[in-house]
Amino acid sequence: MNVCSPSAVRAVLAEWGVRPARTQGQNFLIDRNILDILLRASALRAGERVLEIGPGLGVVTEPLLQAGCRVRAVEKDRRLAEYLKQRFGEHAALELIVADALDLAAEQLLAGVDAVVSNLPYASGNRMLAEIVCSEAPPARIVVTLQRESAQRLAAAPGGRDYGLLSIWAQVRYRVRIVKRVSASCFYPAPDVQSAIVALDRRARRIPRETRERLYALTRRAFQGRRKQMGTIFGRTELGAGVDAGARPETLAPETWLELAAAGSDPR
């Protein structure tokens, strides 16, 4: 079934009495070319276990199943979940969870998962992605469509206006690249923002939990005073990792933040 066209999407939504909700970030992909780019970037192999958040009408779900993947799909909208049940029946490789992904623990969502491949809901995509990259056992690969602004934050280099907490948290564990900018016209209804496909490939290193927790605490405190100098924020002149007390948080690379956390720098 082709649900990657405006007419097909409108017909299915009308049949099932679904009116896309902006508050839930419900925007359905209607461009086959963008879908193909998302799938190619995912580079999935048969047998891999994939988490899909917000499957909607199953436009991504179907090719994932056809590729031989095992899919855990989490859909908040009960009407769409019923549609997916009817469309895919009792497909042995599909686990459909009817819930808000934000209400579930990241460890529960990601248990046994090799990759996350999704058109993330606009309303909650940032928070979902942050929880995934900061989880105890993050997946090897993440390929998602989300707001272009969020994609730019993920991939931002130190010193730029987009660089911040999400940049650091993602980049200490993943190599991040923006795969494709996506026009609003590729979705129905067209969102008020532009989008992008972003790919994250996990780095081989393992970061101990205590180091990660210290990293999150350090960076949260530092970026509350983004324009302040590090020495002023932390009340000292010796910071470690070769960091000058006059440096500002947005100029420090993710590796430097990780070094500070690994050295046991106290965020208080």
C-alpha positions as CSV (number, residue, x, y, z in Angstrom):
1,M,0.0,0.0,0.0
2,N,1.4,3.4,-1.0
3,V,0.8,5.9,1.8
4,C,3.6,8.2,0.6
5,S,1.4,10.6,-1.4
6,P,-0.9,13.5,-0.3
7,S,-4.0,11.9,-1.7
8,A,-3.4,8.5,0.0
9,V,-2.6,10.2,3.3
10,R,-5.7,12.3,3.2
11,A,-7.9,9.4,2.3
12,V,-6.6,7.2,5.1
13,L,-6.8,9.9,7.7
14,A,-10.4,10.7,6.6
15,E,-11.4,7.1,6.7
16,W,-10.1,6.7,10.3
17,G,-11.3,10.1,11.5
18,V,-7.9,11.4,12.2
19,R,-7.2,15.2,12.1
20,P,-3.4,15.8,12.3
21,A,-2.7,17.6,15.6
22,R,0.0,20.3,15.5
23,T,0.3,19.9,19.3
24,Q,1.5,16.4,18.8
25,G,3.7,17.2,15.8
26,Q,1.8,15.0,13.4
27,N,3.1,15.7,10.0
28,F,3.1,12.7,7.6
29,L,5.9,12.1,5.0
30,I,4.6,12.3,1.4
31,D,7.8,12.4,-0.5
32,R,9.2,9.0,-1.7
33,N,12.6,10.4,-2.5
34,I,13.0,11.7,1.1
35,L,11.9,8.3,2.4
36,D,14.5,6.5,0.2
37,I,17.2,8.9,1.5
38,L,16.2,8.1,5.1
39,L,16.3,4.4,4.4
40,R,19.7,4.5,2.6
41,A,21.2,6.5,5.4
42,S,20.0,3.9,7.9
43,A,22.0,1.1,6.0
44,L,19.9,-1.5,7.8
45,R,20.5,-5.2,7.4
46,A,18.0,-8.1,7.7
47,G,17.7,-9.2,11.3
48,E,18.5,-5.9,12.9
49,R,16.2,-4.6,15.6
50,V,14.9,-1.1,15.0
51,L,13.0,1.3,17.2
52,E,10.6,3.6,15.3
53,I,8.9,6.4,17.3
54,G,5.7,7.8,15.8
55,P,5.1,5.4,12.9
56,G,1.9,7.2,11.9
57,L,0.6,5.5,8.8
58,G,3.5,3.1,8.5
59,V,5.4,4.8,5.7
60,V,8.7,3.9,7.3
61,T,7.5,0.8,9.0
62,E,6.7,-1.0,5.8
63,P,10.1,-0.8,4.1
64,L,11.8,-1.7,7.4
65,L,9.8,-4.9,7.6
66,Q,10.3,-5.6,4.0
67,A,14.1,-5.3,4.6
68,G,13.8,-8.1,7.2
69,C,14.2,-5.9,10.2
70,R,12.4,-6.5,13.5
71,V,10.6,-3.3,14.4
72,R,9.4,-1.9,17.7
73,A,7.0,0.9,16.8
74,V,5.7,3.3,19.5
75,E,2.5,5.2,18.5
76,K,0.7,7.6,20.8
77,D,-2.4,8.1,18.7
78,R,-4.8,5.2,19.4
79,R,-6.6,5.6,16.1
80,L,-3.4,5.4,14.1
81,A,-2.3,2.4,16.2
82,E,-5.5,0.6,15.2
83,Y,-4.9,1.5,11.6
84,L,-1.4,0.0,11.9
85,K,-2.7,-3.2,13.5
86,Q,-5.1,-3.6,10.6
87,R,-2.5,-2.8,8.0
88,F,0.2,-5.1,9.3
89,G,-1.9,-7.6,11.0
90,E,-0.1,-10.0,13.3
91,H,3.3,-9.5,11.5
92,A,5.8,-11.5,13.5
93,A,8.5,-8.9,13.1
94,L,6.4,-6.0,14.4
95,E,6.0,-5.1,18.0
96,L,3.5,-2.2,18.3
97,I,3.4,-0.3,21.6
98,V,0.5,2.1,22.0
99,A,1.9,4.8,24.3
100,D,3.6,8.1,24.4
101,A,7.3,7.4,24.0
102,L,8.1,10.1,26.6
103,D,6.1,8.1,29.2
104,L,8.4,5.1,28.8
105,A,11.9,4.7,30.2
106,A,14.6,5.0,27.6
107,E,16.0,1.6,28.7
108,Q,12.7,0.0,28.1
109,L,12.4,1.5,24.6
110,L,15.9,0.7,23.6
111,A,16.2,-2.8,25.1
112,G,17.8,-5.0,22.4
113,V,17.6,-2.3,19.8
114,D,20.4,-1.9,17.2
115,A,19.1,1.3,15.6
116,V,16.5,4.1,15.8
117,V,14.9,5.1,12.5
118,S,12.1,7.5,12.6
119,N,10.3,10.6,11.4
120,L,10.3,12.1,14.9
121,P,7.3,14.1,16.0
122,Y,8.1,17.8,15.9
123,A,6.6,18.5,19.2
124,S,8.8,16.2,21.2
125,G,11.6,15.1,19.0
126,N,14.3,17.1,20.8
127,R,13.5,15.6,24.2
128,M,13.2,12.1,22.8
129,L,16.6,12.4,21.0
130,A,18.3,13.7,24.2
131,E,17.0,10.8,26.2
132,I,18.2,8.3,23.6
133,V,21.7,9.7,23.3
134,C,22.1,10.0,27.1
135,S,20.7,6.5,27.8
136,E,22.7,3.8,29.5
137,A,22.9,1.6,26.4
138,P,22.4,3.9,23.3
139,P,21.8,2.2,19.9
140,A,24.7,1.9,17.4
141,R,22.9,4.0,14.9
142,I,20.3,6.8,14.9
143,V,18.8,8.1,11.6
144,V,15.9,10.5,12.1
145,T,14.0,13.3,10.5
146,L,13.5,16.3,12.8
147,Q,13.4,20.1,12.8
148,R,16.3,21.5,10.9
149,E,17.1,23.8,13.8
150,S,17.5,20.7,16.1
151,A,19.6,19.0,13.5
152,Q,21.9,22.0,13.3
153,R,22.2,21.9,17.1
154,L,23.2,18.3,17.0
155,A,25.9,18.8,14.5
156,A,27.1,22.2,15.6
157,A,30.8,22.9,16.1
158,P,32.1,24.8,19.2
159,G,31.8,28.6,19.0
160,G,28.7,28.7,16.9
161,R,25.3,30.0,18.0
162,D,23.8,26.5,17.6
163,Y,26.3,24.8,19.8
164,G,25.1,23.8,23.2
165,L,24.0,21.0,25.5
166,L,22.5,18.8,22.8
167,S,25.6,19.2,20.6
168,I,27.9,18.1,23.4
169,W,25.8,15.2,24.7
170,A,25.3,13.8,21.2
171,Q,28.9,14.3,20.0
172,V,30.7,12.7,23.0
173,R,29.0,9.4,22.0
174,Y,28.2,9.8,18.3
175,R,29.6,11.0,15.1
176,V,26.9,13.3,13.8
177,R,26.1,14.4,10.2
178,I,23.3,16.2,8.5
179,V,22.3,13.9,5.6
180,K,19.6,16.0,3.8
181,R,17.7,19.2,4.3
182,V,14.0,18.6,3.9
183,S,11.3,21.0,2.7
184,A,8.1,21.5,4.6
185,S,6.3,20.6,1.4
186,C,7.5,17.0,1.8
187,F,5.0,16.5,4.7
188,Y,1.2,16.6,5.1
189,P,0.1,18.9,6.6
190,A,3.2,21.1,5.8
191,P,4.8,22.1,9.2
192,D,5.7,25.7,10.0
193,V,9.4,24.7,10.2
194,Q,12.0,23.2,7.9
195,S,13.3,19.7,8.5
196,A,16.5,17.6,8.1
197,I,17.6,14.0,8.1
198,V,20.4,13.5,10.6
199,A,22.5,10.4,11.1
200,L,24.4,9.5,14.3
201,D,26.9,6.7,14.4
202,R,28.0,5.6,17.9
203,R,31.7,5.9,18.8
204,A,33.5,2.7,19.9
205,R,34.5,4.0,23.3
206,R,32.6,3.4,26.5
207,I,32.1,6.2,28.9
208,P,31.5,5.2,32.5
209,R,28.2,6.2,34.1
210,E,29.8,8.4,36.7
211,T,31.7,10.3,34.1
212,R,28.5,10.8,32.0
213,E,26.6,12.0,35.0
214,R,29.3,14.4,35.9
215,L,29.4,15.6,32.2
216,Y,25.7,16.3,32.2
217,A,25.9,18.2,35.5
218,L,28.9,20.2,34.4
219,T,27.4,21.3,31.1
220,R,24.0,22.1,32.5
221,R,25.5,24.4,35.1
222,A,27.9,26.0,32.5
223,F,25.3,26.7,29.9
224,Q,23.1,28.4,32.4
225,G,25.7,31.1,32.3
226,R,26.5,30.7,28.6
227,R,28.2,34.1,28.2
228,K,30.0,34.0,31.4
229,Q,33.6,32.8,31.7
230,M,34.3,29.4,33.1
231,G,36.3,30.7,36.1
232,T,33.3,32.9,37.1
233,I,30.8,30.0,36.6
234,F,32.7,27.5,38.7
235,G,34.4,30.0,41.1
236,R,38.0,29.0,40.5
237,T,41.0,29.6,38.4
238,E,42.2,26.0,38.0
239,L,39.8,24.0,36.0
240,G,41.8,21.1,34.5
241,A,42.0,19.7,31.0
242,G,44.0,22.8,29.9
243,V,40.9,25.0,30.1
244,D,41.6,28.7,30.7
245,A,39.4,30.3,33.3
246,G,38.6,33.0,30.8
247,A,37.1,30.6,28.3
248,R,33.4,30.6,27.7
249,P,31.3,27.3,27.7
250,E,30.3,27.5,24.1
251,T,33.9,27.5,22.9
252,L,34.9,24.2,24.6
253,A,34.8,21.1,22.3
254,P,32.9,18.0,23.4
255,E,36.2,16.2,24.0
256,T,37.3,18.9,26.4
257,W,34.0,18.6,28.4
258,L,34.5,14.9,28.5
259,E,38.1,15.4,29.8
260,L,36.8,17.7,32.6
261,A,34.2,15.2,33.6
262,A,36.6,12.2,33.5
263,A,39.1,14.2,35.7
264,G,36.4,14.5,38.4
265,S,35.7,18.2,38.1
266,D,33.1,19.1,40.6
267,P,30.1,20.9,39.1
268,R,29.2,22.6,42.4
